[in-house]
């Protein structure tokens, strides 16, 4: 199966929808004491915005695949911004 621009756009939109959304969230966090209870943004900042860590991993992989396949489409969106990743 080949990834076309329309499908890549839909997949990227799914991943980007998680960026600022904190809930719903399934933490999967084993707590040892009351002080460990906190919001998802504080407990797992790398996975913040996704339902669980598994969704975060798939969203990241999907985003990377879309960027790699359609890098030319991203140039207008990056104008004026420098990317730290090369």
Secondary structure by P-SEA (a helix, b strand, c coil): ccccaaaaaaaaaaaaaaccccccccccccccccccccccccccccccccccaaaaaaaaaaaaaaaaaccccccccccccccccc
